[in-house]
Amino acid sequence: MTDDIRIGIIGGSGLYQIAGLTEIDEIEVETPFGSPSDAYRIGTLEGRRVAFLARHNRHHTLLPSELNFRANIYGFKKLGVEWILSASAVGSLKEELRPLDIVLPDQFYDRTKARISTFFGDGIVVHVSFAHPVCPQLADLIEQGAQDSGIHVKRGGTYVCMEGPQFSTIAESNTYRRNGADLIGMTNLQEAKLAREAEICYTTIALVTDYDCWHPQHDAVTVTEVIENLKKNSDHAQNIIRATVKRLPVDRSCKCGHALRHAIMTDLSRVPAKTREKVELLIRKYV
C-alpha cells in the first residue's frame, strides 16, 4: 500500500495518540478480515514515517474481546510495517513489579476463550514457531530507547492474557502467581501470534498501573489513582517509543521476517481460491 511506513505503534488504554507526530494523514484500511479498531494515523515521528493505531479506538469503545485482532495486524502488514511497538496497561502479579514500572515481557500465557488467533484455516494449515513470542531484536532496541530517555525498564517476564472484561478473582490471581506469572492483561497475546504469522517483529511495552487483586492493598486502590498512573506511564511510554523510533528501522537479523518459511503445511496448489485470495499478502513470497 505504501513503501515508506515500516514502523507501527499500537496504543492501549490511555494512549490514544502520540505526541510529536506530525504531517498526519488518517487512512481507513480495508482488510479481508473486516475493519480495524480505528483509522491508522500515518505521520512523521523523529524523522521516520510511522503508523499509529488506537487498539480500543480513540474513544475507547471496544472491549478486549471485541477487538478485531486480525484486521488490526493485517492492516499494518498492508501498510508495509515490519516492526510493531505495542504499549499496554497491565496489572502486577509480583510484589517487586510496582505501579508505574515498565516491563518488556518475553513470554505469554493464554487464558482467553473466545478469540480467533490465526489468519489461516479454511483450506490452508500453518504452524508458526511461537516458543519465543516477542522479537528479541526489537526488545533490545526498546531497552536501548528507554536508556536513551533515562527511563528504567525491566526485561523479561510472563504476561497472562485473560479474556475479561471482568478482572480476576483472587483464586485466579493467586493461581497465576503460583505458576510464576508476572503480569496480567487482556490484549497482547493475539497481537503477538498474528504479528508472527504476518512476519512482523512485535514487542510489548507493559505499563504497570496497579497490583492485581491478590495484593492486600488492592481494595484500597481507587480508579482515580489507576488513571493517574496510566497517564504517567503513557507519558513514559511515549518517550520510550520516540527514542526507539529514532533507532528504527534497521536490518532485521531476527527470525520474524521469515516465520512462514517452514510453517506452511498445505500444498498451496490445493488451497481454495477464496482462501488463497484472503492470505495472498501473507504468503506471496512463498508462492
C-alpha positions as CSV (number, residue, x, y, z in Angstrom):
1,M,0.0,0.0,0.0
2,T,2.9,2.3,0.7
3,D,6.7,1.7,0.7
4,D,7.9,4.0,3.4
5,I,6.0,3.0,6.5
6,R,7.9,0.3,8.3
7,I,7.2,1.1,11.9
8,G,3.8,0.5,13.6
9,I,2.7,1.6,17.0
10,I,-0.3,0.2,18.9
11,G,-1.6,2.4,21.8
12,G,-3.6,0.8,24.6
13,S,-5.7,2.2,27.4
14,G,-4.7,5.8,28.0
15,L,-2.5,6.1,24.9
16,Y,-4.8,7.2,22.1
17,Q,-2.3,9.4,20.2
18,I,1.5,10.0,20.1
19,A,2.9,13.4,21.0
20,G,5.2,14.8,18.4
21,L,3.5,13.0,15.4
22,T,3.4,15.5,12.5
23,E,2.3,15.5,8.9
24,I,-0.6,13.3,9.9
25,D,-2.9,11.6,7.5
26,E,-5.7,9.2,8.5
27,I,-6.1,6.1,6.4
28,E,-9.0,3.7,6.6
29,V,-7.6,0.3,5.7
30,E,-9.8,-2.4,4.2
31,T,-8.9,-6.0,5.0
32,P,-10.3,-9.4,4.2
33,F,-10.9,-9.9,7.9
34,G,-13.1,-6.8,8.4
35,S,-12.4,-3.4,9.9
36,P,-9.5,-2.4,12.2
37,S,-10.2,-0.7,15.5
38,D,-9.8,2.7,14.1
39,A,-8.2,4.6,11.2
40,Y,-4.5,4.4,11.1
41,R,-2.8,7.7,11.8
42,I,0.1,8.0,9.4
43,G,2.7,10.6,10.3
44,T,6.3,11.5,10.9
45,L,7.9,10.8,14.3
46,E,11.5,11.6,14.9
47,G,12.1,11.8,11.2
48,R,10.5,8.4,10.5
49,R,7.2,7.6,8.9
50,V,5.1,5.6,11.3
51,A,1.5,4.2,11.5
52,F,-0.3,4.6,14.8
53,L,-3.5,2.6,15.8
54,A,-5.5,3.1,18.9
55,R,-6.2,-0.5,20.0
56,H,-9.6,0.2,21.6
57,N,-10.5,3.0,19.2
58,R,-9.5,6.6,20.1
59,H,-12.8,6.9,22.0
60,H,-12.2,3.6,23.9
61,T,-15.4,2.0,22.6
62,L,-14.1,-1.6,22.1
63,L,-13.9,-4.3,24.8
64,P,-10.8,-6.5,24.6
65,S,-12.9,-9.4,23.3
66,E,-14.5,-7.2,20.7
67,L,-11.1,-6.3,19.1
68,N,-10.7,-7.4,15.5
69,F,-7.1,-8.5,16.1
70,R,-6.7,-10.0,12.6
71,A,-7.8,-6.8,10.9
72,N,-5.5,-4.7,13.1
73,I,-2.4,-6.7,12.3
74,Y,-3.3,-7.3,8.7
75,G,-3.8,-3.5,8.3
76,F,-0.2,-2.9,9.5
77,K,1.0,-5.6,7.1
78,K,-0.8,-3.9,4.2
79,L,0.8,-0.6,5.0
80,G,4.2,-2.2,4.8
81,V,5.0,-2.3,8.6
82,E,7.9,-4.6,9.7
83,W,8.1,-3.5,13.4
84,I,5.2,-3.1,15.9
85,L,5.7,-1.5,19.3
86,S,2.7,-2.3,21.4
87,A,2.0,-0.3,24.6
88,S,-0.4,-1.9,27.0
89,A,-1.7,-1.3,30.6
90,V,-1.2,-4.3,32.9
91,G,-1.7,-5.4,36.5
92,S,1.2,-6.7,38.5
93,L,1.4,-10.3,39.9
94,K,4.7,-9.7,41.7
95,E,5.4,-7.5,44.7
96,E,8.6,-6.3,43.0
97,L,6.8,-5.1,39.9
98,R,5.3,-1.9,41.3
99,P,2.7,0.5,39.9
100,L,4.5,2.8,37.3
101,D,7.0,0.2,36.5
102,I,7.5,-0.6,32.8
103,V,8.2,-4.2,31.7
104,L,9.2,-5.9,28.5
105,P,7.7,-9.4,28.9
106,D,9.2,-12.2,26.8
107,Q,6.5,-14.8,27.4
108,F,2.7,-15.1,27.3
109,Y,0.2,-17.5,28.9
110,D,-3.2,-17.8,27.2
111,R,-6.3,-17.7,29.3
112,T,-8.6,-16.4,26.6
113,K,-11.6,-18.4,25.4
114,A,-13.4,-16.7,22.5
115,R,-10.8,-15.2,20.2
116,I,-9.5,-16.0,16.7
117,S,-5.7,-16.0,16.8
118,T,-4.7,-17.0,13.3
119,F,-5.1,-15.8,9.7
120,F,-5.2,-19.3,8.4
121,G,-7.6,-22.2,8.2
122,D,-10.4,-22.7,5.6
123,G,-8.1,-24.9,3.5
124,I,-4.6,-23.8,4.5
125,V,-2.8,-25.1,7.5
126,V,0.1,-23.1,9.0
127,H,2.0,-23.8,12.3
128,V,4.5,-21.0,13.1
129,S,7.1,-21.3,15.8
130,F,6.0,-19.4,18.9
131,A,8.3,-20.6,21.7
132,H,9.8,-17.1,21.8
133,P,6.7,-14.9,21.2
134,V,8.3,-11.5,21.1
135,C,11.1,-10.2,18.9
136,P,14.4,-10.1,20.8
137,Q,16.0,-7.6,18.4
138,L,13.1,-5.2,18.8
139,A,13.1,-5.7,22.6
140,D,16.8,-4.8,22.5
141,L,16.1,-1.6,20.6
142,I,13.2,-0.6,23.0
143,E,15.5,-1.2,26.0
144,Q,18.2,1.0,24.4
145,G,15.5,3.6,23.7
146,A,14.5,3.6,27.3
147,Q,18.1,4.1,28.3
148,D,18.3,7.0,25.9
149,S,15.3,8.5,27.6
150,G,16.6,7.9,31.1
151,I,13.7,5.6,31.9
152,H,14.3,2.2,33.6
153,V,12.6,-0.8,32.1
154,K,12.5,-4.4,33.5
155,R,13.4,-7.0,30.9
156,G,11.6,-10.4,30.8
157,G,8.6,-12.0,32.5
158,T,5.4,-13.8,31.7
159,Y,2.2,-11.9,30.7
160,V,-1.1,-13.7,31.4
161,C,-3.6,-12.8,28.8
162,M,-7.1,-13.2,30.2
163,E,-10.5,-12.9,28.4
164,G,-12.1,-10.2,30.5
165,P,-13.7,-7.7,30.6
166,Q,-14.0,-8.6,34.3
167,F,-10.8,-8.6,36.3
168,S,-9.5,-11.8,38.0
169,T,-10.9,-13.4,41.1
170,I,-8.5,-13.8,44.0
171,A,-8.3,-17.5,43.4
172,E,-7.3,-17.0,39.7
173,S,-4.8,-14.3,40.6
174,N,-3.1,-16.4,43.2
175,T,-3.0,-19.4,40.7
176,Y,-1.2,-17.2,38.2
177,R,1.3,-16.2,40.9
178,R,1.9,-19.8,41.9
179,N,2.5,-20.6,38.2
180,G,5.2,-17.9,38.1
181,A,3.5,-15.3,36.0
182,D,4.5,-11.6,36.4
183,L,1.8,-9.5,34.7
184,I,-1.8,-9.7,33.6
185,G,-3.6,-8.0,30.8
186,M,-6.3,-8.7,28.2
187,T,-5.0,-8.0,24.7
188,N,-1.4,-8.6,23.7
189,L,-1.2,-12.4,23.1
190,Q,-3.4,-12.4,20.0
191,E,-1.4,-9.4,18.6
192,A,1.8,-11.3,19.1
193,K,0.5,-14.5,17.5
194,L,-0.8,-12.7,14.4
195,A,2.2,-10.5,14.1
196,R,4.3,-13.6,13.9
197,E,2.1,-15.1,11.2
198,A,2.4,-11.8,9.3
199,E,6.2,-11.9,9.7
200,I,6.2,-8.6,11.7
201,C,8.5,-8.0,14.6
202,Y,6.4,-7.5,17.8
203,T,7.2,-6.5,21.4
204,T,5.0,-5.4,24.3
205,I,5.8,-2.4,26.4
206,A,3.8,-3.3,29.5
207,L,2.8,-0.4,31.7
208,V,2.0,-1.4,35.3
209,T,-0.9,0.6,36.7
210,D,-1.6,-1.3,39.9
211,Y,-1.3,-4.7,41.6
212,D,-3.8,-7.4,40.7
213,C,-6.4,-8.4,43.3
214,W,-4.0,-10.9,45.1
215,H,-2.3,-7.9,46.8
216,P,-3.5,-7.0,50.3
217,Q,-3.7,-3.3,49.4
218,H,-5.6,-3.9,46.1
219,D,-9.0,-2.8,47.5
220,A,-7.6,0.5,48.7
221,V,-6.6,1.5,45.2
222,T,-9.1,4.0,43.6
223,V,-10.0,4.4,40.0
224,T,-8.5,7.9,40.2
225,E,-5.2,6.5,41.3
226,V,-5.2,4.0,38.5
227,I,-6.0,6.6,35.9
228,E,-3.3,8.9,37.2
229,N,-0.8,6.0,37.0
230,L,-2.0,5.3,33.5
231,K,-1.3,8.9,32.4
232,K,2.2,8.9,34.0
233,N,3.0,5.6,32.4
234,S,1.7,6.7,29.0
235,D,4.0,9.8,29.1
236,H,6.9,7.5,29.8
237,A,5.8,5.1,27.1
238,Q,5.7,7.8,24.5
239,N,9.2,8.9,25.4
240,I,10.5,5.3,25.0
241,I,8.6,4.9,21.7
242,R,10.0,8.1,20.3
243,A,13.6,7.1,21.3
244,T,13.1,3.7,19.8
245,V,11.7,5.1,16.6
246,K,14.9,7.1,16.3
247,R,16.8,3.8,16.1
248,L,14.5,2.2,13.6
249,P,14.3,0.9,11.0
250,V,17.3,-1.4,11.0
251,D,18.2,-4.5,9.0
252,R,16.3,-7.4,10.6
253,S,18.6,-10.1,12.0
254,C,15.8,-11.9,13.8
255,K,13.7,-14.8,12.6
256,C,10.4,-12.9,12.5
257,G,10.8,-11.9,8.8
258,H,10.7,-15.4,7.6
259,A,8.4,-17.1,10.2
260,L,6.3,-18.8,7.5
261,R,9.3,-20.3,5.6
262,H,8.8,-23.7,7.1
263,A,5.4,-23.3,8.6
264,I,3.0,-23.8,5.7
265,M,1.9,-27.4,5.8
266,T,-0.6,-27.4,2.9
267,D,0.4,-27.7,-0.8
268,L,-0.5,-24.2,-2.0
269,S,-1.9,-25.6,-5.2
270,R,-4.6,-27.3,-3.1
271,V,-5.7,-24.1,-1.2
272,P,-9.2,-22.9,-2.3
273,A,-9.1,-19.8,-4.4
274,K,-11.2,-17.7,-1.9
275,T,-8.8,-18.6,1.0
276,R,-5.7,-18.0,-1.1
277,E,-7.0,-14.6,-2.0
278,K,-7.5,-13.7,1.7
279,V,-4.0,-14.7,2.7
280,E,-2.1,-13.8,-0.5
281,L,-0.5,-10.8,1.1
282,L,1.0,-13.0,3.8
283,I,2.2,-15.9,1.7
284,R,3.0,-14.3,-1.6
285,K,6.8,-14.7,-1.3
286,Y,6.4,-18.4,-0.8
287,V,4.2,-19.0,-3.8
